[in-house]
Amino acid sequence: MNFKITFPAGYNEINELDGNIDVHIILESGDVFVATLFTLPNIQKMIAQFNSASFWASDMIIVRSLGHETIREAIQEIIDDEYLEHACTHIGRIEKRYPGLGFEQIPDMADGYKLLANRG
């Protein structure tokens, strides 16, 4: 299944080994899903910072790193295993989330806010 990944809030100043980031997963069918990717060190840091017994987030996916290659590999595994609709939330279709753009016009690993600002 063909898919593309965008970063709704951008991909700036990311610590690939200790961080988290929101992603949109855009399928060729036009469906768009959302997830937040976390590294284990980031989760451990937040548990310690808030002195919490637990940590959870909706649409959470834990990854080795936040590098583009690892992100793509993780999403591909989830799609191949047919867990996308369980691991992520469907947030609509391309025409709603990225008005005026089609699947082919959306660059893979793009900053979502830049796409919307530059369309037209």
Phi and psi restraints in degrees (range 20) as a CNS / XPLOR table:
assign (resid 1 and name C) (resid 2 and name N)
       (resid 2 and name CA) (resid 2 and name C) 1.0 -76.4 20.0 2
assign (resid 2 and name N) (resid 2 and name CA)
       (resid 2 and name C) (resid 3 and name N) 1.0 136.1 20.0 2
assign (resid 2 and name C) (resid 3 and name N)
       (resid 3 and name CA) (resid 3 and name C) 1.0 -149.7 20.0 2
assign (resid 3 and name N) (resid 3 and name CA)
       (resid 3 and name C) (resid 4 and name N) 1.0 160.6 20.0 2
assign (resid 3 and name C) (resid 4 and name N)
       (resid 4 and name CA) (resid 4 and name C) 1.0 -131.5 20.0 2
assign (resid 4 and name N) (resid 4 and name CA)
       (resid 4 and name C) (resid 5 and name N) 1.0 156.5 20.0 2
assign (resid 4 and name C) (resid 5 and name N)
       (resid 5 and name CA) (resid 5 and name C) 1.0 -121.0 20.0 2
assign (resid 5 and name N) (resid 5 and name CA)
       (resid 5 and name C) (resid 6 and name N) 1.0 134.1 20.0 2
assign (resid 5 and name C) (resid 6 and name N)
       (resid 6 and name CA) (resid 6 and name C) 1.0 -126.3 20.0 2
assign (resid 6 and name N) (resid 6 and name CA)
       (resid 6 and name C) (resid 7 and name N) 1.0 161.1 20.0 2
assign (resid 6 and name C) (resid 7 and name N)
       (resid 7 and name CA) (resid 7 and name C) 1.0 -113.9 20.0 2
assign (resid 7 and name N) (resid 7 and name CA)
       (resid 7 and name C) (resid 8 and name N) 1.0 101.3 20.0 2
assign (resid 7 and name C) (resid 8 and name N)
       (resid 8 and name CA) (resid 8 and name C) 1.0 -54.9 20.0 2
assign (resid 8 and name N) (resid 8 and name CA)
       (resid 8 and name C) (resid 9 and name N) 1.0 -35.3 20.0 2
assign (resid 8 and name C) (resid 9 and name N)
       (resid 9 and name CA) (resid 9 and name C) 1.0 -103.9 20.0 2
assign (resid 9 and name N) (resid 9 and name CA)
       (resid 9 and name C) (resid 10 and name N) 1.0 9.3 20.0 2
assign (resid 9 and name C) (resid 10 and name N)
       (resid 10 and name CA) (resid 10 and name C) 1.0 94.6 20.0 2
assign (resid 10 and name N) (resid 10 and name CA)
       (resid 10 and name C) (resid 11 and name N) 1.0 174.4 20.0 2
assign (resid 10 and name C) (resid 11 and name N)
       (resid 11 and name CA) (resid 11 and name C) 1.0 -130.9 20.0 2
assign (resid 11 and name N) (resid 11 and name CA)
       (resid 11 and name C) (resid 12 and name N) 1.0 49.7 20.0 2
assign (resid 11 and name C) (resid 12 and name N)
       (resid 12 and name CA) (resid 12 and name C) 1.0 -101.3 20.0 2
assign (resid 12 and name N) (resid 12 and name CA)
       (resid 12 and name C) (resid 13 and name N) 1.0 141.5 20.0 2
assign (resid 12 and name C) (resid 13 and name N)
       (resid 13 and name CA) (resid 13 and name C) 1.0 51.0 20.0 2
assign (resid 13 and name N) (resid 13 and name CA)
       (resid 13 and name C) (resid 14 and name N) 1.0 46.3 20.0 2
assign (resid 13 and name C) (resid 14 and name N)
       (resid 14 and name CA) (resid 14 and name C) 1.0 -88.4 20.0 2
assign (resid 14 and name N) (resid 14 and name CA)
       (resid 14 and name C) (resid 15 and name N) 1.0 131.5 20.0 2
assign (resid 14 and name C) (resid 15 and name N)
       (resid 15 and name CA) (resid 15 and name C) 1.0 -87.3 20.0 2
assign (resid 15 and name N) (resid 15 and name CA)
       (resid 15 and name C) (resid 16 and name N) 1.0 106.1 20.0 2
assign (resid 15 and name C) (resid 16 and name N)
       (resid 16 and name CA) (resid 16 and name C) 1.0 -62.7 20.0 2
assign (resid 16 and name N) (resid 16 and name CA)
       (resid 16 and name C) (resid 17 and name N) 1.0 -25.1 20.0 2
assign (resid 16 and name C) (resid 17 and name N)
       (resid 17 and name CA) (resid 17 and name C) 1.0 -101.5 20.0 2
assign (resid 17 and name N) (resid 17 and name CA)
       (resid 17 and name C) (resid 18 and name N) 1.0 -12.1 20.0 2
assign (resid 17 and name C) (resid 18 and name N)
       (resid 18 and name CA) (resid 18 and name C) 1.0 -148.2 20.0 2
assign (resid 18 and name N) (resid 18 and name CA)
       (resid 18 and name C) (resid 19 and name N) 1.0 79.6 20.0 2
assign (resid 18 and name C) (resid 19 and name N)
       (resid 19 and name CA) (resid 19 and name C) 1.0 -167.5 20.0 2
assign (resid 19 and name N) (resid 19 and name CA)
       (resid 19 and name C) (resid 20 and name N) 1.0 -174.5 20.0 2
assign (resid 19 and name C) (resid 20 and name N)
       (resid 20 and name CA) (resid 20 and name C) 1.0 -149.2 20.0 2
assign (resid 20 and name N) (resid 20 and name CA)
       (resid 20 and name C) (resid 21 and name N) 1.0 154.7 20.0 2
assign (resid 20 and name C) (resid 21 and name N)
       (resid 21 and name CA) (resid 21 and name C) 1.0 -156.1 20.0 2
assign (resid 21 and name N) (resid 21 and name CA)
       (resid 21 and name C) (resid 22 and name N) 1.0 143.1 20.0 2
assign (resid 21 and name C) (resid 22 and name N)
       (resid 22 and name CA) (resid 22 and name C) 1.0 -84.1 20.0 2
assign (resid 22 and name N) (resid 22 and name CA)
       (resid 22 and name C) (resid 23 and name N) 1.0 143.2 20.0 2
assign (resid 22 and name C) (resid 23 and name N)
       (resid 23 and name CA) (resid 23 and name C) 1.0 -133.5 20.0 2
assign (resid 23 and name N) (resid 23 and name CA)
       (resid 23 and name C) (resid 24 and name N) 1.0 149.0 20.0 2
assign (resid 23 and name C) (resid 24 and name N)
       (resid 24 and name CA) (resid 24 and name C) 1.0 -106.6 20.0 2
assign (resid 24 and name N) (resid 24 and name CA)
       (resid 24 and name C) (resid 25 and name N) 1.0 132.3 20.0 2
assign (resid 24 and name C) (resid 25 and name N)
       (resid 25 and name CA) (resid 25 and name C) 1.0 -106.8 20.0 2
assign (resid 25 and name N) (resid 25 and name CA)
       (resid 25 and name C) (resid 26 and name N) 1.0 116.1 20.0 2
assign (resid 25 and name C) (resid 26 and name N)
       (resid 26 and name CA) (resid 26 and name C) 1.0 -109.7 20.0 2
assign (resid 26 and name N) (resid 26 and name CA)
       (resid 26 and name C) (resid 27 and name N) 1.0 117.7 20.0 2
assign (resid 26 and name C) (resid 27 and name N)
       (resid 27 and name CA) (resid 27 and name C) 1.0 -89.5 20.0 2
assign (resid 27 and name N) (resid 27 and name CA)
       (resid 27 and name C) (resid 28 and name N) 1.0 152.7 20.0 2
assign (resid 27 and name C) (resid 28 and name N)
       (resid 28 and name CA) (resid 28 and name C) 1.0 -58.9 20.0 2
assign (resid 28 and name N) (resid 28 and name CA)
       (resid 28 and name C) (resid 29 and name N) 1.0 -26.0 20.0 2
assign (resid 28 and name C) (resid 29 and name N)
       (resid 29 and name CA) (resid 29 and name C) 1.0 -68.1 20.0 2
assign (resid 29 and name N) (resid 29 and name CA)
       (resid 29 and name C) (resid 30 and name N) 1.0 -15.1 20.0 2
assign (resid 29 and name C) (resid 30 and name N)
       (resid 30 and name CA) (resid 30 and name C) 1.0 105.3 20.0 2
assign (resid 30 and name N) (resid 30 and name CA)
       (resid 30 and name C) (resid 31 and name N) 1.0 -9.6 20.0 2
assign (resid 30 and name C) (resid 31 and name N)
       (resid 31 and name CA) (resid 31 and name C) 1.0 -76.1 20.0 2
assign (resid 31 and name N) (resid 31 and name CA)
       (resid 31 and name C) (resid 32 and name N) 1.0 144.7 20.0 2
assign (resid 31 and name C) (resid 32 and name N)
       (resid 32 and name CA) (resid 32 and name C) 1.0 -124.2 20.0 2
assign (resid 32 and name N) (resid 32 and name CA)
       (resid 32 and name C) (resid 33 and name N) 1.0 132.1 20.0 2
assign (resid 32 and name C) (resid 33 and name N)
       (resid 33 and name CA) (resid 33 and name C) 1.0 -120.6 20.0 2
assign (resid 33 and name N) (resid 33 and name CA)
       (resid 33 and name C) (resid 34 and name N) 1.0 156.0 20.0 2
assign (resid 33 and name C) (resid 34 and name N)
       (resid 34 and name CA) (resid 34 and name C) 1.0 -122.5 20.0 2
assign (resid 34 and name N) (resid 34 and name CA)
       (resid 34 and name C) (resid 35 and name N) 1.0 145.9 20.0 2
assign (resid 34 and name C) (resid 35 and name N)
       (resid 35 and name CA) (resid 35 and name C) 1.0 -151.7 20.0 2
assign (resid 35 and name N) (resid 35 and name CA)
       (resid 35 and name C) (resid 36 and name N) 1.0 160.3 20.0 2
assign (resid 35 and name C) (resid 36 and name N)
       (resid 36 and name CA) (resid 36 and name C) 1.0 -117.1 20.0 2
assign (resid 36 and name N) (resid 36 and name CA)
       (resid 36 and name C) (resid 37 and name N) 1.0 126.4 20.0 2
assign (resid 36 and name C) (resid 37 and name N)
       (resid 37 and name CA) (resid 37 and name C) 1.0 -96.8 20.0 2
assign (resid 37 and name N) (resid 37 and name CA)
       (resid 37 and name C) (resid 38 and name N) 1.0 133.7 20.0 2
assign (resid 37 and name C) (resid 38 and name N)
       (resid 38 and name CA) (resid 38 and name C) 1.0 -126.5 20.0 2
assign (resid 38 and name N) (resid 38 and name CA)
       (resid 38 and name C) (resid 39 and name N) 1.0 148.7 20.0 2
assign (resid 38 and name C) (resid 39 and name N)
       (resid 39 and name CA) (resid 39 and name C) 1.0 -96.0 20.0 2
assign (resid 39 and name N) (resid 39 and name CA)
       (resid 39 and name C) (resid 40 and name N) 1.0 154.5 20.0 2
assign (resid 39 and name C) (resid 40 and name N)
       (resid 40 and name CA) (resid 40 and name C) 1.0 -60.2 20.0 2
assign (resid 40 and name N) (resid 40 and name CA)
       (resid 40 and name C) (resid 41 and name N) 1.0 -43.8 20.0 2
assign (resid 40 and name C) (resid 41 and name N)
       (resid 41 and name CA) (resid 41 and name C) 1.0 -58.6 20.0 2
assign (resid 41 and name N) (resid 41 and name CA)
       (resid 41 and name C) (resid 42 and name N) 1.0 -33.8 20.0 2
assign (resid 41 and name C) (resid 42 and name N)
       (resid 42 and name CA) (resid 42 and name C) 1.0 -66.6 20.0 2
assign (resid 42 and name N) (resid 42 and name CA)
       (resid 42 and name C) (resid 43 and name N) 1.0 -42.2 20.0 2
assign (resid 42 and name C) (resid 43 and name N)
       (resid 43 and name CA) (resid 43 and name C) 1.0 -64.8 20.0 2
assign (resid 43 and name N) (resid 43 and name CA)
       (resid 43 and name C) (resid 44 and name N) 1.0 -45.0 20.0 2
assign (resid 43 and name C) (resid 44 and name N)
       (resid 44 and name CA) (resid 44 and name C) 1.0 -60.2 20.0 2
assign (resid 44 and name N) (resid 44 and name CA)
       (resid 44 and name C) (resid 45 and name N) 1.0 -40.7 20.0 2
assign (resid 44 and name C) (resid 45 and name N)
       (resid 45 and name CA) (resid 45 and name C) 1.0 -64.2 20.0 2
assign (resid 45 and name N) (resid 45 and name CA)
       (resid 45 and name C) (resid 46 and name N) 1.0 -41.7 20.0 2
assign (resid 45 and name C) (resid 46 and name N)
       (resid 46 and name CA) (resid 46 and name C) 1.0 -68.8 20.0 2
assign (resid 46 and name N) (resid 46 and name CA)
       (resid 46 and name C) (resid 47 and name N) 1.0 -37.1 20.0 2
assign (resid 46 and name C) (resid 47 and name N)
       (resid 47 and name CA) (resid 47 and name C) 1.0 -62.4 20.0 2
assign (resid 47 and name N) (resid 47 and name CA)
       (resid 47 and name C) (resid 48 and name N) 1.0 -43.8 20.0 2
assign (resid 47 and name C) (resid 48 and name N)
       (resid 48 and name CA) (resid 48 and name C) 1.0 -68.1 20.0 2
assign (resid 48 and name N) (resid 48 and name CA)
       (resid 48 and name C) (resid 49 and name N) 1.0 -43.0 20.0 2
assign (resid 48 and name C) (resid 49 and name N)
       (resid 49 and name CA) (resid 49 and name C) 1.0 -60.1 20.0 2
assign (resid 49 and name N) (resid 49 and name CA)
       (resid 49 and name C) (resid 50 and name N) 1.0 -39.9 20.0 2
assign (resid 49 and name C) (resid 50 and name N)
       (resid 50 and name CA) (resid 50 and name C) 1.0 -98.3 20.0 2
assign (resid 50 and name N) (resid 50 and name CA)
       (resid 50 and name C) (resid 51 and name N) 1.0 4.7 20.0 2
assign (resid 50 and name C) (resid 51 and name N)
       (resid 51 and name CA) (resid 51 and name C) 1.0 48.4 20.0 2
assign (resid 51 and name N) (resid 51 and name CA)
       (resid 51 and name C) (resid 52 and name N) 1.0 49.5 20.0 2
assign (resid 51 and name C) (resid 52 and name N)
       (resid 52 and name CA) (resid 52 and name C) 1.0 -103.3 20.0 2
assign (resid 52 and name N) (resid 52 and name CA)
       (resid 52 and name C) (resid 53 and name N) 1.0 151.8 20.0 2
assign (resid 52 and name C) (resid 53 and name N)
       (resid 53 and name CA) (resid 53 and name C) 1.0 -82.5 20.0 2
assign (resid 53 and name N) (resid 53 and name CA)
       (resid 53 and name C) (resid 54 and name N) 1.0 -13.2 20.0 2
assign (resid 53 and name C) (resid 54 and name N)
       (resid 54 and name CA) (resid 54 and name C) 1.0 -152.8 20.0 2
assign (resid 54 and name N) (resid 54 and name CA)
       (resid 54 and name C) (resid 55 and name N) 1.0 171.1 20.0 2
assign (resid 54 and name C) (resid 55 and name N)
       (resid 55 and name CA) (resid 55 and name C) 1.0 -147.1 20.0 2
assign (resid 55 and name N) (resid 55 and name CA)
       (resid 55 and name C) (resid 56 and name N) 1.0 135.9 20.0 2
assign (resid 55 and name C) (resid 56 and name N)
       (resid 56 and name CA) (resid 56 and name C) 1.0 -149.4 20.0 2
assign (resid 56 and name N) (resid 56 and name CA)
       (resid 56 and name C) (resid 57 and name N) 1.0 159.0 20.0 2
assign (resid 56 and name C) (resid 57 and name N)
       (resid 57 and name CA) (resid 57 and name C) 1.0 -154.7 20.0 2
assign (resid 57 and name N) (resid 57 and name CA)
       (resid 57 and name C) (resid 58 and name N) 1.0 141.5 20.0 2
assign (resid 57 and name C) (resid 58 and name N)
       (resid 58 and name CA) (resid 58 and name C) 1.0 -69.6 20.0 2
assign (resid 58 and name N) (resid 58 and name CA)
       (resid 58 and name C) (resid 59 and name N) 1.0 148.1 20.0 2
assign (resid 58 and name C) (resid 59 and name N)
       (resid 59 and name CA) (resid 59 and name C) 1.0 59.8 20.0 2
assign (resid 59 and name N) (resid 59 and name CA)
       (resid 59 and name C) (resid 60 and name N) 1.0 32.6 20.0 2
assign (resid 59 and name C) (resid 60 and name N)
       (resid 60 and name CA) (resid 60 and name C) 1.0 -85.0 20.0 2
assign (resid 60 and name N) (resid 60 and name CA)
       (resid 60 and name C) (resid 61 and name N) 1.0 132.1 20.0 2
assign (resid 60 and name C) (resid 61 and name N)
       (resid 61 and name CA) (resid 61 and name C) 1.0 -128.1 20.0 2
assign (resid 61 and name N) (resid 61 and name CA)
       (resid 61 and name C) (resid 62 and name N) 1.0 127.7 20.0 2
assign (resid 61 and name C) (resid 62 and name N)
       (resid 62 and name CA) (resid 62 and name C) 1.0 -95.0 20.0 2
assign (resid 62 and name N) (resid 62 and name CA)
       (resid 62 and name C) (resid 63 and name N) 1.0 129.4 20.0 2
assign (resid 62 and name C) (resid 63 and name N)
       (resid 63 and name CA) (resid 63 and name C) 1.0 -124.9 20.0 2
assign (resid 63 and name N) (resid 63 and name CA)
       (resid 63 and name C) (resid 64 and name N) 1.0 158.6 20.0 2
assign (resid 63 and name C) (resid 64 and name N)
       (resid 64 and name CA) (resid 64 and name C) 1.0 -61.7 20.0 2
assign (resid 64 and name N) (resid 64 and name CA)
       (resid 64 and name C) (resid 65 and name N) 1.0 -42.4 20.0 2
assign (resid 64 and name C) (resid 65 and name N)
       (resid 65 and name CA) (resid 65 and name C) 1.0 -154.8 20.0 2
assign (resid 65 and name N) (resid 65 and name CA)
       (resid 65 and name C) (resid 66 and name N) 1.0 169.2 20.0 2
assign (resid 65 and name C) (resid 66 and name N)
       (resid 66 and name CA) (resid 66 and name C) 1.0 -101.9 20.0 2
assign (resid 66 and name N) (resid 66 and name CA)
       (resid 66 and name C) (resid 67 and name N) 1.0 22.8 20.0 2
assign (resid 66 and name C) (resid 67 and name N)
       (resid 67 and name CA) (resid 67 and name C) 1.0 -70.5 20.0 2
assign (resid 67 and name N) (resid 67 and name CA)
       (resid 67 and name C) (resid 68 and name N) 1.0 150.3 20.0 2
assign (resid 67 and name C) (resid 68 and name N)
       (resid 68 and name CA) (resid 68 and name C) 1.0 -54.5 20.0 2
assign (resid 68 and name N) (resid 68 and name CA)
       (resid 68 and name C) (resid 69 and name N) 1.0 -43.8 20.0 2
assign (resid 68 and name C) (resid 69 and name N)
       (resid 69 and name CA) (resid 69 and name C) 1.0 -63.3 20.0 2
assign (resid 69 and name N) (resid 69 and name CA)
       (resid 69 and name C) (resid 70 and name N) 1.0 -43.0 20.0 2
assign (resid 69 and name C) (resid 70 and name N)
       (resid 70 and name CA) (resid 70 and name C) 1.0 -67.9 20.0 2
assign (resid 70 and name N) (resid 70 and name CA)
       (resid 70 and name C) (resid 71 and name N) 1.0 -40.2 20.0 2
assign (resid 70 and name C) (resid 71 and name N)
       (resid 71 and name CA) (resid 71 and name C) 1.0 -59.5 20.0 2
assign (resid 71 and name N) (resid 71 and name CA)
       (resid 71 and name C) (resid 72 and name N) 1.0 -48.8 20.0 2
assign (resid 71 and name C) (resid 72 and name N)
       (resid 72 and name CA) (resid 72 and name C) 1.0 -61.3 20.0 2
assign (resid 72 and name N) (resid 72 and name CA)
       (resid 72 and name C) (resid 73 and name N) 1.0 -44.0 20.0 2
assign (resid 72 and name C) (resid 73 and name N)
       (resid 73 and name CA) (resid 73 and name C) 1.0 -62.0 20.0 2
assign (resid 73 and name N) (resid 73 and name CA)
       (resid 73 and name C) (resid 74 and name N) 1.0 -43.4 20.0 2
assign (resid 73 and name C) (resid 74 and name N)
       (resid 74 and name CA) (resid 74 and name C) 1.0 -63.6 20.0 2
assign (resid 74 and name N) (resid 74 and name CA)
       (resid 74 and name C) (resid 75 and name N) 1.0 -45.2 20.0 2
assign (resid 74 and name C) (resid 75 and name N)
       (resid 75 and name CA) (resid 75 and name C) 1.0 -66.3 20.0 2
assign (resid 75 and name N) (resid 75 and name CA)
       (resid 75 and name C) (resid 76 and name N) 1.0 -39.9 20.0 2
assign (resid 75 and name C) (resid 76 and name N)
       (resid 76 and name CA) (resid 76 and name C) 1.0 -60.6 20.0 2
assign (resid 76 and name N) (resid 76 and name CA)
       (resid 76 and name C) (resid 77 and name N) 1.0 -42.9 20.0 2
assign (resid 76 and name C) (resid 77 and name N)
       (resid 77 and name CA) (resid 77 and name C) 1.0 -60.3 20.0 2
assign (resid 77 and name N) (resid 77 and name CA)
       (resid 77 and name C) (resid 78 and name N) 1.0 -43.8 20.0 2
assign (resid 77 and name C) (resid 78 and name N)
       (resid 78 and name CA) (resid 78 and name C) 1.0 -64.2 20.0 2
assign (resid 78 and name N) (resid 78 and name CA)
       (resid 78 and name C) (resid 79 and name N) 1.0 -41.5 20.0 2
assign (resid 78 and name C) (resid 79 and name N)
       (resid 79 and name CA) (resid 79 and name C) 1.0 -66.6 20.0 2
assign (resid 79 and name N) (resid 79 and name CA)
       (resid 79 and name C) (resid 80 and name N) 1.0 -46.7 20.0 2
assign (resid 79 and name C) (resid 80 and name N)
       (resid 80 and name CA) (resid 80 and name C) 1.0 -60.0 20.0 2
assign (resid 80 and name N) (resid 80 and name CA)
       (resid 80 and name C) (resid 81 and name N) 1.0 -36.5 20.0 2
assign (resid 80 and name C) (resid 81 and name N)
       (resid 81 and name CA) (resid 81 and name C) 1.0 -82.6 20.0 2
assign (resid 81 and name N) (resid 81 and name CA)
       (resid 81 and name C) (resid 82 and name N) 1.0 0.4 20.0 2
assign (resid 81 and name C) (resid 82 and name N)
       (resid 82 and name CA) (resid 82 and name C) 1.0 61.4 20.0 2
assign (resid 82 and name N) (resid 82 and name CA)
       (resid 82 and name C) (resid 83 and name N) 1.0 40.8 20.0 2
assign (resid 82 and name C) (resid 83 and name N)
       (resid 83 and name CA) (resid 83 and name C) 1.0 -113.1 20.0 2
assign (resid 83 and name N) (resid 83 and name CA)
       (resid 83 and name C) (resid 84 and name N) 1.0 6.4 20.0 2
assign (resid 83 and name C) (resid 84 and name N)
       (resid 84 and name CA) (resid 84 and name C) 1.0 -55.0 20.0 2
assign (resid 84 and name N) (resid 84 and name CA)
       (resid 84 and name C) (resid 85 and name N) 1.0 -47.4 20.0 2
assign (resid 84 and name C) (resid 85 and name N)
       (resid 85 and name CA) (resid 85 and name C) 1.0 -71.1 20.0 2
assign (resid 85 and name N) (resid 85 and name CA)
       (resid 85 and name C) (resid 86 and name N) 1.0 -14.1 20.0 2
assign (resid 85 and name C) (resid 86 and name N)
       (resid 86 and name CA) (resid 86 and name C) 1.0 -92.6 20.0 2
assign (resid 86 and name N) (resid 86 and name CA)
       (resid 86 and name C) (resid 87 and name N) 1.0 -34.4 20.0 2
assign (resid 86 and name C) (resid 87 and name N)
       (resid 87 and name CA) (resid 87 and name C) 1.0 -87.6 20.0 2
assign (resid 87 and name N) (resid 87 and name CA)
       (resid 87 and name C) (resid 88 and name N) 1.0 -20.8 20.0 2
assign (resid 87 and name C) (resid 88 and name N)
       (resid 88 and name CA) (resid 88 and name C) 1.0 -132.5 20.0 2
assign (resid 88 and name N) (resid 88 and name CA)
       (resid 88 and name C) (resid 89 and name N) 1.0 163.1 20.0 2
assign (resid 88 and name C) (resid 89 and name N)
       (resid 89 and name CA) (resid 89 and name C) 1.0 -103.0 20.0 2
assign (resid 89 and name N) (resid 89 and name CA)
       (resid 89 and name C) (resid 90 and name N) 1.0 132.6 20.0 2
assign (resid 89 and name C) (resid 90 and name N)
       (resid 90 and name CA) (resid 90 and name C) 1.0 -73.8 20.0 2
assign (resid 90 and name N) (resid 90 and name CA)
       (resid 90 and name C) (resid 91 and name N) 1.0 121.7 20.0 2
assign (resid 90 and name C) (resid 91 and name N)
       (resid 91 and name CA) (resid 91 and name C) 1.0 -113.3 20.0 2
assign (resid 91 and name N) (resid 91 and name CA)
       (resid 91 and name C) (resid 92 and name N) 1.0 12.6 20.0 2
assign (resid 91 and name C) (resid 92 and name N)
       (resid 92 and name CA) (resid 92 and name C) 1.0 128.0 20.0 2
assign (resid 92 and name N) (resid 92 and name CA)
       (resid 92 and name C) (resid 93 and name N) 1.0 -156.8 20.0 2
assign (resid 92 and name C) (resid 93 and name N)
       (resid 93 and name CA) (resid 93 and name C) 1.0 -119.6 20.0 2
assign (resid 93 and name N) (resid 93 and name CA)
       (resid 93 and name C) (resid 94 and name N) 1.0 163.3 20.0 2
assign (resid 93 and name C) (resid 94 and name N)
       (resid 94 and name CA) (resid 94 and name C) 1.0 -52.0 20.0 2
assign (resid 94 and name N) (resid 94 and name CA)
       (resid 94 and name C) (resid 95 and name N) 1.0 -45.4 20.0 2
assign (resid 94 and name C) (resid 95 and name N)
       (resid 95 and name CA) (resid 95 and name C) 1.0 -62.5 20.0 2
assign (resid 95 and name N) (resid 95 and name CA)
       (resid 95 and name C) (resid 96 and name N) 1.0 -25.4 20.0 2
assign (resid 95 and name C) (resid 96 and name N)
       (resid 96 and name CA) (resid 96 and name C) 1.0 -85.6 20.0 2
assign (resid 96 and name N) (resid 96 and name CA)
       (resid 96 and name C) (resid 97 and name N) 1.0 -44.9 20.0 2
assign (resid 96 and name C) (resid 97 and name N)
       (resid 97 and name CA) (resid 97 and name C) 1.0 -81.1 20.0 2
assign (resid 97 and name N) (resid 97 and name CA)
       (resid 97 and name C) (resid 98 and name N) 1.0 -30.8 20.0 2
assign (resid 97 and name C) (resid 98 and name N)
       (resid 98 and name CA) (resid 98 and name C) 1.0 -133.1 20.0 2
assign (resid 98 and name N) (resid 98 and name CA)
       (resid 98 and name C) (resid 99 and name N) 1.0 67.5 20.0 2
assign (resid 98 and name C) (resid 99 and name N)
       (resid 99 and name CA) (resid 99 and name C) 1.0 -54.9 20.0 2
assign (resid 99 and name N) (resid 99 and name CA)
       (resid 99 and name C) (resid 100 and name N) 1.0 135.8 20.0 2
assign (resid 99 and name C) (resid 100 and name N)
       (resid 100 and name CA) (resid 100 and name C) 1.0 84.4 20.0 2
assign (resid 100 and name N) (resid 100 and name CA)
       (resid 100 and name C) (resid 101 and name N) 1.0 -1.1 20.0 2
assign (resid 100 and name C) (resid 101 and name N)
       (resid 101 and name CA) (resid 101 and name C) 1.0 -119.8 20.0 2
assign (resid 101 and name N) (resid 101 and name CA)
       (resid 101 and name C) (resid 102 and name N) 1.0 144.5 20.0 2
assign (resid 101 and name C) (resid 102 and name N)
       (resid 102 and name CA) (resid 102 and name C) 1.0 -107.8 20.0 2
assign (resid 102 and name N) (resid 102 and name CA)
       (resid 102 and name C) (resid 103 and name N) 1.0 173.3 20.0 2
assign (resid 102 and name C) (resid 103 and name N)
       (resid 103 and name CA) (resid 103 and name C) 1.0 -53.6 20.0 2
assign (resid 103 and name N) (resid 103 and name CA)
       (resid 103 and name C) (resid 104 and name N) 1.0 -46.3 20.0 2
assign (resid 103 and name C) (resid 104 and name N)
       (resid 104 and name CA) (resid 104 and name C) 1.0 -65.0 20.0 2
assign (resid 104 and name N) (resid 104 and name CA)
       (resid 104 and name C) (resid 105 and name N) 1.0 -26.4 20.0 2
assign (resid 104 and name C) (resid 105 and name N)
       (resid 105 and name CA) (resid 105 and name C) 1.0 -83.7 20.0 2
assign (resid 105 and name N) (resid 105 and name CA)
       (resid 105 and name C) (resid 106 and name N) 1.0 -13.2 20.0 2
assign (resid 105 and name C) (resid 106 and name N)
       (resid 106 and name CA) (resid 106 and name C) 1.0 -90.6 20.0 2
assign (resid 106 and name N) (resid 106 and name CA)
       (resid 106 and name C) (resid 107 and name N) 1.0 116.7 20.0 2
assign (resid 106 and name C) (resid 107 and name N)
       (resid 107 and name CA) (resid 107 and name C) 1.0 -70.8 20.0 2
assign (resid 107 and name N) (resid 107 and name CA)
       (resid 107 and name C) (resid 108 and name N) 1.0 141.8 20.0 2
assign (resid 107 and name C) (resid 108 and name N)
       (resid 108 and name CA) (resid 108 and name C) 1.0 -67.6 20.0 2
assign (resid 108 and name N) (resid 108 and name CA)
       (resid 108 and name C) (resid 109 and name N) 1.0 140.9 20.0 2
assign (resid 108 and name C) (resid 109 and name N)
       (resid 109 and name CA) (resid 109 and name C) 1.0 64.1 20.0 2
assign (resid 109 and name N) (resid 109 and name CA)
       (resid 109 and name C) (resid 110 and name N) 1.0 34.5 20.0 2
assign (resid 109 and name C) (resid 110 and name N)
       (resid 110 and name CA) (resid 110 and name C) 1.0 -89.7 20.0 2
assign (resid 110 and name N) (resid 110 and name CA)
       (resid 110 and name C) (resid 111 and name N) 1.0 155.4 20.0 2
assign (resid 110 and name C) (resid 111 and name N)
       (resid 111 and name CA) (resid 111 and name C) 1.0 -76.9 20.0 2
assign (resid 111 and name N) (resid 111 and name CA)
       (resid 111 and name C) (resid 112 and name N) 1.0 115.2 20.0 2
assign (resid 111 and name C) (resid 112 and name N)
       (resid 112 and name CA) (resid 112 and name C) 1.0 -60.1 20.0 2
assign (resid 112 and name N) (resid 112 and name CA)
       (resid 112 and name C) (resid 113 and name N) 1.0 -40.4 20.0 2
assign (resid 112 and name C) (resid 113 and name N)
       (resid 113 and name CA) (resid 113 and name C) 1.0 -67.4 20.0 2
assign (resid 113 and name N) (resid 113 and name CA)
       (resid 113 and name C) (resid 114 and name N) 1.0 -31.7 20.0 2
assign (resid 113 and name C) (resid 114 and name N)
       (resid 114 and name CA) (resid 114 and name C) 1.0 -70.0 20.0 2
assign (resid 114 and name N) (resid 114 and name CA)
       (resid 114 and name C) (resid 115 and name N) 1.0 -37.7 20.0 2
assign (resid 114 and name C) (resid 115 and name N)
       (resid 115 and name CA) (resid 115 and name C) 1.0 -58.5 20.0 2
assign (resid 115 and name N) (resid 115 and name CA)
       (resid 115 and name C) (resid 116 and name N) 1.0 -45.8 20.0 2
assign (resid 115 and name C) (resid 116 and name N)
       (resid 116 and name CA) (resid 116 and name C) 1.0 -69.5 20.0 2
assign (resid 116 and name N) (resid 116 and name CA)
       (resid 116 and name C) (resid 117 and name N) 1.0 -37.0 20.0 2
assign (resid 116 and name C) (resid 117 and name N)
       (resid 117 and name CA) (resid 117 and name C) 1.0 -70.4 20.0 2
assign (resid 117 and name N) (resid 117 and name CA)
       (resid 117 and name C) (resid 118 and name N) 1.0 -30.5 20.0 2
assign (resid 117 and name C) (resid 118 and name N)
       (resid 118 and name CA) (resid 118 and name C) 1.0 -98.3 20.0 2
assign (resid 118 and name N) (resid 118 and name CA)
       (resid 118 and name C) (resid 119 and name N) 1.0 0.8 20.0 2
assign (resid 118 and name C) (resid 119 and name N)
       (resid 119 and name CA) (resid 119 and name C) 1.0 -73.6 20.0 2
assign (resid 119 and name N) (resid 119 and name CA)
       (resid 119 and name C) (resid 120 and name N) 1.0 158.5 20.0 2
